[in-house]
């Protein structure tokens, strides 16, 4: 089983976008952003732990998915990208919600 998986920048961005959308959909922006910010220095260590746990986690989510997530977490800049995207999507959701609540003034 090869543990090397290539991850293009487009695929990396797709992973970040999908993760951010899911976090915002579940309204977990604050805890996830806080967790990511607190553990950013450990992101590389976390990516390596995912490689070690691939046989166990791969049963549930697929080996390739675990390895790709590991590649995303290898670079702390990707954690920053994810936090920024979560914040952007959260702001958009809050803006849309405030527009829905505002009465039409004509």
QUIBEL-V977868 format. One line per field, one symbol per residue. phi: phi as a letter, one per 40 degrees, with the letter a starting at -180 (. if undefined). burial: # if it has 9 or more other C-alpha atoms within 8 Angstrom, else .. Layout:
BEGIN
phi: ???
burial: ???
END
This chain:
BEGIN
phi: .cbcbcbcccccccccccccccccdcfbdcccccdcccbdcbcccccccccccddcccccbgcccccccccccdbdccccdcccccccccccccccccccccccbb
burial: ....#......#..###.###.##...##..##..#...#..##.###.##..#..##...##.############.##.###.###.##................
END
